[in-house]
Amino acid sequence: MGRRGKVDEFLGAYLFLASEASSYITGEILYVDGGYPAA
């Protein structure tokens, strides 16, 4: 993307990790980086 992330772009991941929906997730890395490693 060529820019820093905005707060609202991280909100979905934050809400997911803070909710019961992520209660069965263990040992995962959730990348919220705008596709930087793919470039």
PDB file with SEQRES, HELIX, SHEET and CRYST1 records, atoms N, CA, C and O in Angstrom:
SEQRES   1 A   39  MET GLY ARG ARG GLY LYS VAL ASP GLU PHE LEU GLY ALA          
SEQRES   2 A   39  TYR LEU PHE LEU ALA SER GLU ALA SER SER TYR ILE THR          
SEQRES   3 A   39  GLY GLU ILE LEU TYR VAL ASP GLY GLY TYR PRO ALA ALA          
HELIX    1 AA1 VAL A    7  ALA A   18  1                                  12    
HELIX    2 AA2 GLU A   20  SER A   22  5                                   3    
HELIX    3 AA3 TYR A   36  ALA A   38  5                                   3    
CRYST1    1.000    1.000    1.000  90.00  90.00  90.00 P 1           1          
ATOM      1  N   MET A   1       0.816  -1.182   0.000  1.00  0.00           N  
ATOM      2  CA  MET A   1       0.000   0.000   0.000  1.00  0.00           C  
ATOM      3  C   MET A   1       0.868   1.258   0.000  1.00  0.00           C  
ATOM      4  O   MET A   1       0.437   2.311  -0.471  1.00  0.00           O  
ATOM      5  N   GLY A   2       2.073   1.154   0.519  1.00  0.00           N  
ATOM      6  CA  GLY A   2       2.969   2.297   0.525  1.00  0.00           C  
ATOM      7  C   GLY A   2       2.639   3.367   1.551  1.00  0.00           C  
ATOM      8  O   GLY A   2       3.027   4.524   1.386  1.00  0.00           O  
ATOM      9  N   ARG A   3       1.930   2.997   2.606  1.00  0.00           N  
ATOM     10  CA  ARG A   3       1.571   3.965   3.647  1.00  0.00           C  
ATOM     11  C   ARG A   3       1.395   3.240   4.970  1.00  0.00           C  
ATOM     12  O   ARG A   3       1.327   2.011   5.015  1.00  0.00           O  
ATOM     13  N   ARG A   4       1.322   3.995   6.019  1.00  0.00           N  
ATOM     14  CA  ARG A   4       1.059   3.413   7.333  1.00  0.00           C  
ATOM     15  C   ARG A   4      -0.423   3.106   7.451  1.00  0.00           C  
ATOM     16  O   ARG A   4      -1.257   3.759   6.823  1.00  0.00           O  
ATOM     17  N   GLY A   5      -0.740   2.116   8.253  1.00  0.00           N  
ATOM     18  CA  GLY A   5      -2.125   1.732   8.465  1.00  0.00           C  
ATOM     19  C   GLY A   5      -2.876   2.763   9.302  1.00  0.00           C  
ATOM     20  O   GLY A   5      -2.294   3.461  10.132  1.00  0.00           O  
ATOM     21  N   LYS A   6      -4.169   2.838   9.063  1.00  0.00           N  
ATOM     22  CA  LYS A   6      -5.032   3.730   9.835  1.00  0.00           C  
ATOM     23  C   LYS A   6      -5.693   2.914  10.941  1.00  0.00           C  
ATOM     24  O   LYS A   6      -5.852   1.700  10.815  1.00  0.00           O  
ATOM     25  N   VAL A   7      -6.070   3.575  12.010  1.00  0.00           N  
ATOM     26  CA  VAL A   7      -6.666   2.896  13.157  1.00  0.00           C  
ATOM     27  C   VAL A   7      -7.879   2.079  12.750  1.00  0.00           C  
ATOM     28  O   VAL A   7      -8.037   0.946  13.205  1.00  0.00           O  
ATOM     29  N   ASP A   8      -8.742   2.629  11.903  1.00  0.00           N  
ATOM     30  CA  ASP A   8      -9.958   1.902  11.521  1.00  0.00           C  
ATOM     31  C   ASP A   8      -9.662   0.654  10.700  1.00  0.00           C  
ATOM     32  O   ASP A   8     -10.518  -0.224  10.595  1.00  0.00           O  
ATOM     33  N   GLU A   9      -8.477   0.555  10.118  1.00  0.00           N  
ATOM     34  CA  GLU A   9      -8.105  -0.632   9.357  1.00  0.00           C  
ATOM     35  C   GLU A   9      -7.681  -1.790  10.267  1.00  0.00           C  
ATOM     36  O   GLU A   9      -7.667  -2.943   9.837  1.00  0.00           O  
ATOM     37  N   PHE A  10      -7.343  -1.493  11.495  1.00  0.00           N  
ATOM     38  CA  PHE A  10      -6.977  -2.511  12.467  1.00  0.00           C  
ATOM     39  C   PHE A  10      -8.163  -2.931  13.324  1.00  0.00           C  
ATOM     40  O   PHE A  10      -8.091  -3.929  14.041  1.00  0.00           O  
ATOM     41  N   LEU A  11      -9.231  -2.190  13.253  1.00  0.00           N  
ATOM     42  CA  LEU A  11     -10.373  -2.397  14.137  1.00  0.00           C  
ATOM     43  C   LEU A  11     -10.981  -3.793  14.010  1.00  0.00           C  
ATOM     44  O   LEU A  11     -11.308  -4.407  15.025  1.00  0.00           O  
ATOM     45  N   GLY A  12     -11.140  -4.307  12.799  1.00  0.00           N  
ATOM     46  CA  GLY A  12     -11.731  -5.632  12.610  1.00  0.00           C  
ATOM     47  C   GLY A  12     -10.923  -6.723  13.294  1.00  0.00           C  
ATOM     48  O   GLY A  12     -11.481  -7.585  13.973  1.00  0.00           O  
ATOM     49  N   ALA A  13      -9.607  -6.684  13.114  1.00  0.00           N  
ATOM     50  CA  ALA A  13      -8.739  -7.683  13.751  1.00  0.00           C  
ATOM     51  C   ALA A  13      -8.778  -7.546  15.267  1.00  0.00           C  
ATOM     52  O   ALA A  13      -8.815  -8.547  15.983  1.00  0.00           O  
ATOM     53  N   TYR A  14      -8.770  -6.328  15.749  1.00  0.00           N  
ATOM     54  CA  TYR A  14      -8.824  -6.095  17.193  1.00  0.00           C  
ATOM     55  C   TYR A  14     -10.128  -6.632  17.785  1.00  0.00           C  
ATOM     56  O   TYR A  14     -10.115  -7.327  18.801  1.00  0.00           O  
ATOM     57  N   LEU A  15     -11.236  -6.311  17.155  1.00  0.00           N  
ATOM     58  CA  LEU A  15     -12.528  -6.766  17.664  1.00  0.00           C  
ATOM     59  C   LEU A  15     -12.639  -8.287  17.624  1.00  0.00           C  
ATOM     60  O   LEU A  15     -13.184  -8.901  18.541  1.00  0.00           O  
ATOM     61  N   PHE A  16     -12.120  -8.889  16.555  1.00  0.00           N  
ATOM     62  CA  PHE A  16     -12.134 -10.351  16.467  1.00  0.00           C  
ATOM     63  C   PHE A  16     -11.339 -10.979  17.606  1.00  0.00           C  
ATOM     64  O   PHE A  16     -11.822 -11.894  18.273  1.00  0.00           O  
ATOM     65  N   LEU A  17     -10.125 -10.488  17.829  1.00  0.00           N  
ATOM     66  CA  LEU A  17      -9.268 -11.070  18.860  1.00  0.00           C  
ATOM     67  C   LEU A  17      -9.795 -10.804  20.266  1.00  0.00           C  
ATOM     68  O   LEU A  17      -9.519 -11.579  21.182  1.00  0.00           O  
ATOM     69  N   ALA A  18     -10.542  -9.731  20.451  1.00  0.00           N  
ATOM     70  CA  ALA A  18     -11.094  -9.403  21.762  1.00  0.00           C  
ATOM     71  C   ALA A  18     -12.434 -10.084  22.021  1.00  0.00           C  
ATOM     72  O   ALA A  18     -12.963  -9.998  23.130  1.00  0.00           O  
ATOM     73  N   SER A  19     -12.986 -10.755  21.027  1.00  0.00           N  
ATOM     74  CA  SER A  19     -14.314 -11.352  21.170  1.00  0.00           C  
ATOM     75  C   SER A  19     -14.234 -12.858  21.425  1.00  0.00           C  
ATOM     76  O   SER A  19     -13.163 -13.459  21.346  1.00  0.00           O  
ATOM     77  N   GLU A  20     -15.364 -13.440  21.727  1.00  0.00           N  
ATOM     78  CA  GLU A  20     -15.466 -14.884  21.919  1.00  0.00           C  
ATOM     79  C   GLU A  20     -15.238 -15.635  20.604  1.00  0.00           C  
ATOM     80  O   GLU A  20     -14.940 -16.829  20.629  1.00  0.00           O  
ATOM     81  N   ALA A  21     -15.369 -14.972  19.476  1.00  0.00           N  
ATOM     82  CA  ALA A  21     -15.168 -15.627  18.183  1.00  0.00           C  
ATOM     83  C   ALA A  21     -13.745 -16.172  18.038  1.00  0.00           C  
ATOM     84  O   ALA A  21     -13.519 -17.115  17.279  1.00  0.00           O  
ATOM     85  N   SER A  22     -12.800 -15.594  18.750  1.00  0.00           N  
ATOM     86  CA  SER A  22     -11.411 -16.052  18.657  1.00  0.00           C  
ATOM     87  C   SER A  22     -11.012 -16.972  19.807  1.00  0.00           C  
ATOM     88  O   SER A  22      -9.825 -17.245  19.990  1.00  0.00           O  
ATOM     89  N   SER A  23     -11.964 -17.446  20.573  1.00  0.00           N  
ATOM     90  CA  SER A  23     -11.638 -18.246  21.757  1.00  0.00           C  
ATOM     91  C   SER A  23     -10.990 -19.589  21.430  1.00  0.00           C  
ATOM     92  O   SER A  23     -10.358 -20.184  22.302  1.00  0.00           O  
ATOM     93  N   TYR A  24     -11.126 -20.075  20.216  1.00  0.00           N  
ATOM     94  CA  TYR A  24     -10.554 -21.366  19.841  1.00  0.00           C  
ATOM     95  C   TYR A  24      -9.283 -21.206  18.992  1.00  0.00           C  
ATOM     96  O   TYR A  24      -8.754 -22.194  18.483  1.00  0.00           O  
ATOM     97  N   ILE A  25      -8.801 -19.986  18.840  1.00  0.00           N  
ATOM     98  CA  ILE A  25      -7.598 -19.701  18.062  1.00  0.00           C  
ATOM     99  C   ILE A  25      -6.388 -19.786  18.984  1.00  0.00           C  
ATOM    100  O   ILE A  25      -6.366 -19.153  20.040  1.00  0.00           O  
ATOM    101  N   THR A  26      -5.385 -20.563  18.594  1.00  0.00           N  
ATOM    102  CA  THR A  26      -4.145 -20.653  19.363  1.00  0.00           C  
ATOM    103  C   THR A  26      -2.961 -20.678  18.411  1.00  0.00           C  
ATOM    104  O   THR A  26      -3.037 -21.274  17.337  1.00  0.00           O  
ATOM    105  N   GLY A  27      -1.893 -20.049  18.789  1.00  0.00           N  
ATOM    106  CA  GLY A  27      -0.633 -20.132  18.058  1.00  0.00           C  
ATOM    107  C   GLY A  27      -0.673 -19.628  16.631  1.00  0.00           C  
ATOM    108  O   GLY A  27       0.030 -20.169  15.778  1.00  0.00           O  
ATOM    109  N   GLU A  28      -1.449 -18.639  16.348  1.00  0.00           N  
ATOM    110  CA  GLU A  28      -1.529 -18.083  15.000  1.00  0.00           C  
ATOM    111  C   GLU A  28      -0.989 -16.657  14.989  1.00  0.00           C  
ATOM    112  O   GLU A  28      -1.016 -15.957  16.001  1.00  0.00           O  
ATOM    113  N   ILE A  29      -0.505 -16.248  13.835  1.00  0.00           N  
ATOM    114  CA  ILE A  29      -0.087 -14.863  13.634  1.00  0.00           C  
ATOM    115  C   ILE A  29      -1.073 -14.244  12.656  1.00  0.00           C  
ATOM    116  O   ILE A  29      -1.242 -14.728  11.537  1.00  0.00           O  
ATOM    117  N   LEU A  30      -1.710 -13.184  13.082  1.00  0.00           N  
ATOM    118  CA  LEU A  30      -2.673 -12.491  12.245  1.00  0.00           C  
ATOM    119  C   LEU A  30      -1.989 -11.237  11.697  1.00  0.00           C  
ATOM    120  O   LEU A  30      -1.780 -10.264  12.422  1.00  0.00           O  
ATOM    121  N   TYR A  31      -1.652 -11.274  10.430  1.00  0.00           N  
ATOM    122  CA  TYR A  31      -0.961 -10.132   9.803  1.00  0.00           C  
ATOM    123  C   TYR A  31      -1.979  -9.086   9.366  1.00  0.00           C  
ATOM    124  O   TYR A  31      -2.907  -9.381   8.613  1.00  0.00           O  
ATOM    125  N   VAL A  32      -1.794  -7.879   9.844  1.00  0.00           N  
ATOM    126  CA  VAL A  32      -2.583  -6.734   9.407  1.00  0.00           C  
ATOM    127  C   VAL A  32      -1.555  -5.713   8.938  1.00  0.00           C  
ATOM    128  O   VAL A  32      -1.200  -4.786   9.665  1.00  0.00           O  
ATOM    129  N   ASP A  33      -1.085  -5.904   7.706  1.00  0.00           N  
ATOM    130  CA  ASP A  33       0.066  -5.109   7.242  1.00  0.00           C  
ATOM    131  C   ASP A  33      -0.108  -4.577   5.831  1.00  0.00           C  
ATOM    132  O   ASP A  33       0.863  -4.111   5.236  1.00  0.00           O  
ATOM    133  N   GLY A  34      -1.293  -4.630   5.284  1.00  0.00           N  
ATOM    134  CA  GLY A  34      -1.513  -4.069   3.958  1.00  0.00           C  
ATOM    135  C   GLY A  34      -0.843  -4.856   2.839  1.00  0.00           C  
ATOM    136  O   GLY A  34      -0.657  -4.326   1.744  1.00  0.00           O  
ATOM    137  N   GLY A  35      -0.480  -6.096   3.089  1.00  0.00           N  
ATOM    138  CA  GLY A  35       0.146  -6.927   2.065  1.00  0.00           C  
ATOM    139  C   GLY A  35       1.642  -6.703   1.917  1.00  0.00           C  
ATOM    140  O   GLY A  35       2.215  -7.102   0.904  1.00  0.00           O  
ATOM    141  N   TYR A  36       2.287  -6.084   2.882  1.00  0.00           N  
ATOM    142  CA  TYR A  36       3.711  -5.782   2.794  1.00  0.00           C  
ATOM    143  C   TYR A  36       4.569  -7.010   2.480  1.00  0.00           C  
ATOM    144  O   TYR A  36       5.408  -6.923   1.584  1.00  0.00           O  
ATOM    145  N   PRO A  37       4.407  -8.167   3.173  1.00  0.00           N  
ATOM    146  CA  PRO A  37       5.249  -9.323   2.866  1.00  0.00           C  
ATOM    147  C   PRO A  37       5.041  -9.886   1.469  1.00  0.00           C  
ATOM    148  O   PRO A  37       5.931 -10.544   0.931  1.00  0.00           O  
ATOM    149  N   ALA A  38       3.887  -9.641   0.877  1.00  0.00           N  
ATOM    150  CA  ALA A  38       3.617 -10.176  -0.453  1.00  0.00           C  
ATOM    151  C   ALA A  38       4.326  -9.390  -1.553  1.00  0.00           C  
ATOM    152  O   ALA A  38       4.438  -9.863  -2.685  1.00  0.00           O  
ATOM    153  N   ALA A  39       4.792  -8.218  -1.228  1.00  0.00           N  
ATOM    154  CA  ALA A  39       5.434  -7.355  -2.241  1.00  0.00           C  
ATOM    155  C   ALA A  39       6.853  -7.732  -2.518  1.00  0.00           C  
ATOM    156  O   ALA A  39       7.512  -7.097  -3.341  1.00  0.00           O  
TER     157      ALA A  39                                                      
END                                                                             
